[in-house]
Amino acid sequence: MSSTGTQVRTPPAAPAPERAGRRGTPRLARLEPLLWIGPALVLIGGVVLWPVVEMVLASWQDISRAGVTRGWAGFDNFTALADHPALLSVVLRTVLWVAGVVSITVLISLGLAQLLNARFPGRRLVRWALIVPWAASLVMTAIVWRWMLSYFHGITNRILTDLGVIDQPRDWLGEPAVAFVWMMWVAVFVSLPFTTYVILAGLQTVPGEVYEAARMDGASAWRTYRSVIFPLLKPALLVATVINVINVFNSFPIIWAMTRGGPGNATDTTTTFMYKLAFVDQSVGQSAAMAVINFLMVIVMVLFYLRAVRWKEVS
């Protein structure tokens, strides 16, 4: 038969798709994930969002020493806080505290992670030992360091005196500048385990072929690390740095256990400063205003860091 005589049969038209939601089942299926994430959302709302709302409201209210709300205060709490003579020095000290502790922690952790990623006898024992400062109570760690730095019976004075480094014992925590440096060291000490393990996890995701290719190209160990390995660590560094910024910014136990922010406000950060405003000066409204400023400072510092490292390119 010729091709002109053939009949082309068209396939039957497919039935029109039934409208989603006509019987109600597809529409209800879309709500099914709420059954799984609903408890988490309720927990976040109750533990995170609700305290933030209460904090902001308290900063705009006139609250008595007994905790009774006497009405709307407007900007009075923020104005009184701005007039506090110690505010500027506390804010600057907090920025120095966060920048110093986080940067030193990340630098040391890069070296420790590289060491723990290498193979050597006893590596597993060293990895376990690194967890100790992280697993121990933060308050107890700070108290132990305070005892070690004690003027009368601290082991630090004894060792440095026996070695001839100092001629007589020093009141390490009585001198604000020296005490602040020691507190930064303790903060670095307790932050190293988490940061090191995050970077170590990033190192272990680097394929072995990358090292082999760099070796075949004749790259030195330092050049391989700087040009190949370090760029691959940026996601891990991003996570470690952001979490460290938040934790160090809100660090309270170390400062309070070692110096209580003293003498005066000489070693206070915004966290201990707002505590003193609420429970020493009994100015709840000013403390809430300081908490709002502290919250905004954390957000600004994190966003500044994310912009500096171009986090969208990293992710």
C-alpha positions in Angstrom: 0.0 0.0 0.0 1.1 3.5 -0.6 1.8 5.8 2.2 -1.1 8.0 1.2 -3.5 5.2 1.9 -2.4 4.6 5.5 -4.6 6.1 8.2 -2.8 7.8 11.1 -4.5 6.9 14.3 -4.3 9.6 17.0 -3.9 8.3 20.5 -6.8 8.9 22.8 -6.7 12.1 24.8 -5.4 11.7 28.3 -8.0 12.4 30.9 -7.8 15.8 32.5 -5.8 15.6 35.7 -8.0 15.8 38.7 -7.7 19.0 40.6 -5.5 18.8 43.6 -7.6 19.2 46.7 -10.9 18.1 45.1 -11.0 15.2 47.5 -8.9 17.0 50.1 -6.2 14.4 50.4 -3.3 16.1 48.4 -3.9 19.4 50.3 -3.8 17.6 53.6 -0.7 15.8 52.5 1.1 19.1 52.1 0.5 19.8 55.8 2.0 16.5 56.9 5.5 17.9 57.4 4.1 20.1 60.1 3.5 17.1 62.2 7.3 16.5 62.2 8.6 20.0 62.5 5.8 21.3 64.6 7.3 20.4 68.0 10.7 21.9 66.9 8.9 25.1 65.9 7.1 25.3 69.2 10.3 24.7 71.1 12.1 27.4 69.1 9.3 29.8 69.7 9.2 29.2 73.4 12.9 29.0 74.1 14.3 31.5 71.6 11.7 33.9 70.1 9.5 34.5 73.2 12.5 35.5 75.4 13.7 37.9 72.6 10.3 39.5 72.5 10.2 39.9 76.3 13.8 41.3 76.2 12.8 44.0 73.7 9.7 44.9 75.6 11.5 45.1 78.9 14.0 47.6 77.3 11.1 50.0 76.6 9.5 49.7 80.0 10.0 51.3 83.4 10.7 48.4 85.8 11.2 49.0 89.5 13.8 47.3 91.6 11.2 44.8 92.8 10.5 43.8 89.2 7.2 45.6 88.9 6.4 47.2 85.6 5.4 50.8 86.2 4.6 51.8 82.6 6.2 52.7 79.3 9.7 54.3 79.4 10.3 55.0 75.8 14.0 55.7 75.1 14.8 56.5 78.8 16.5 53.1 79.4 18.7 53.6 76.3 19.5 57.2 77.2 20.5 56.3 80.8 22.6 53.4 79.4 24.4 55.8 77.0 25.2 58.1 79.8 26.9 55.3 81.8 30.6 56.1 82.1 31.7 52.6 81.6 29.7 51.7 78.5 32.2 52.8 75.7 35.1 51.0 77.3 33.0 47.8 77.9 31.9 47.7 74.3 35.4 48.2 72.9 36.7 45.6 75.3 34.1 43.2 74.1 35.0 43.7 70.5 38.7 43.1 71.4 37.7 40.0 73.5 35.8 38.4 70.6 38.3 39.3 67.9 41.3 38.2 69.9 39.9 34.9 71.2 38.3 33.8 68.0 41.3 34.6 65.8 43.8 33.0 68.1 41.6 29.9 68.5 41.2 29.5 64.8 45.0 29.9 64.1 46.0 27.4 66.8 43.2 25.0 65.7 44.4 25.0 62.1 47.8 23.6 63.3 46.3 21.1 65.8 43.8 19.8 63.1 46.7 19.3 60.7 48.7 17.5 63.4 45.7 15.2 64.4 45.1 14.5 60.7 48.5 13.0 60.3 49.3 9.4 61.3 51.5 8.9 64.4 51.6 6.5 67.3 49.1 7.5 70.0 47.0 9.7 67.7 43.7 8.3 69.1 44.8 9.0 72.7 45.8 12.6 71.7 42.4 13.1 70.1 40.6 11.9 73.2 42.8 14.2 75.4 41.9 17.2 73.4 38.2 16.7 74.3 38.9 17.2 78.1 38.8 21.1 78.1 35.6 20.9 76.2 33.9 18.2 78.3 34.9 19.7 81.6 32.7 22.2 83.4 33.4 25.7 82.1 32.9 27.2 85.6 35.3 24.6 87.2 37.9 25.3 84.5 37.8 29.0 85.2 38.0 28.4 89.0 41.0 26.1 88.6 42.8 28.8 86.6 41.9 31.4 89.2 43.5 29.2 91.9 46.5 28.7 89.7 46.9 32.5 89.3 46.3 33.2 93.0 48.7 35.7 94.6 49.2 33.7 97.8 49.2 30.0 96.8 49.0 29.9 93.0 51.2 27.5 91.2 51.9 30.0 88.5 53.8 32.3 90.8 55.7 29.4 92.3 56.9 28.1 89.0 57.8 31.5 87.6 59.6 32.5 90.8 61.6 29.2 90.9 62.6 29.7 87.2 63.7 33.2 87.9 61.2 34.7 85.4 59.8 37.0 88.1 61.4 38.2 91.3 58.3 38.1 93.5 54.7 36.9 93.2 52.3 39.0 91.2 48.6 39.6 91.6 47.8 38.4 88.1 44.1 38.9 88.4 44.4 42.2 90.3 45.9 44.0 87.3 43.1 44.6 84.7 45.3 44.4 81.6 47.1 41.3 82.7 43.8 39.7 84.0 42.2 40.3 80.7 45.0 38.5 78.8 44.7 35.5 81.2 41.0 35.4 80.7 41.5 35.4 76.9 43.9 32.5 77.2 41.3 30.5 79.2 38.7 31.3 76.6 41.0 30.1 73.9 41.8 27.0 75.9 38.2 25.9 76.2 37.4 26.8 72.6 40.2 24.8 71.0 38.6 21.3 71.1 35.4 22.3 69.2 37.2 24.4 66.6 39.9 21.8 66.1 37.4 19.0 65.5 35.4 21.0 63.1 38.5 21.8 61.0 39.7 18.2 61.4 36.3 17.0 60.0 36.9 19.4 57.0 40.4 18.0 56.5 39.1 14.4 56.4 36.7 15.3 53.6 39.6 16.3 51.3 40.2 13.3 48.9 43.6 11.7 48.9 43.8 12.3 45.1 44.2 16.0 45.8 47.4 15.4 47.8 48.6 13.0 45.2 48.0 15.4 42.3 49.7 18.3 44.1 52.7 16.0 44.8 53.0 15.0 41.2 52.9 18.7 40.2 55.9 19.2 42.4 54.2 21.4 44.9 55.8 21.7 48.4 53.8 20.7 51.5 53.3 24.4 52.4 52.2 25.3 48.9 49.8 22.4 48.8 48.3 23.4 52.1 48.0 27.1 51.2 46.8 26.8 47.6 44.8 23.5 47.6 43.9 22.4 51.1 43.1 25.7 52.8 40.5 26.8 50.1 38.7 23.4 50.6 38.6 24.1 54.4 36.6 27.3 54.0 33.2 25.8 54.7 34.5 24.2 57.9 36.2 27.5 58.9 33.0 29.4 58.3 31.0 27.1 60.6 33.7 27.1 63.3 34.2 30.9 63.2 30.6 31.9 63.3 29.8 29.6 66.2 32.9 30.7 68.1 31.9 34.4 67.6 28.5 33.7 69.1 29.8 31.6 72.0 32.7 34.0 72.9 30.5 37.1 72.6 28.1 35.6 75.2 30.8 34.1 77.4 29.9 34.7 81.0 31.3 32.0 83.3 35.0 32.6 82.5 34.9 36.3 83.3 32.6 36.0 86.3 34.4 33.1 87.9 37.9 34.7 87.5 37.4 38.4 88.1 33.7 39.2 88.3 34.4 41.9 85.8 36.5 43.8 88.3 38.2 45.7 89.6 35.1 47.9 89.0 34.2 47.4 85.3 37.9 47.1 84.2 37.5 43.5 82.8 33.8 43.5 82.0 32.3 42.6 78.7 28.8 43.4 77.6 27.5 40.1 79.1 28.9 40.6 82.6 28.1 44.3 82.4 24.4 43.6 81.7 24.4 41.1 84.6 25.7 43.8 87.0 23.2 46.3 85.7 20.3 43.9 86.5 21.5 42.3 89.8 24.0 44.8 91.3 22.6 48.1 90.2 19.1 46.6 90.0 18.4 48.6 86.8 16.4 45.9 84.9 15.4 48.3 82.1 19.0 49.4 81.4 20.1 45.7 81.6 17.4 44.8 79.0 18.5 47.7 76.8 22.1 46.4 77.1 20.9 43.0 76.1 19.2 44.4 73.0 22.5 46.2 72.0 24.4 43.0 72.7 22.1 41.0 70.5 22.5 43.5 67.7 26.3 43.6 68.1 26.4 39.8 67.7 24.3 40.0 64.5 26.4 42.8 63.0 29.7 41.0 63.8 28.4 37.7 62.3 27.1 39.5 59.1 30.3 41.4 58.8 32.3 38.2 58.9 30.0 36.5 56.4 30.4 39.4 54.1 34.2 39.4 54.5 34.5 35.8 53.6 31.9 35.9 50.9 29.9 33.0 52.4 27.7 32.5 49.4 30.8 31.6 47.3 32.0 29.3 50.1 28.7 27.4 50.3 
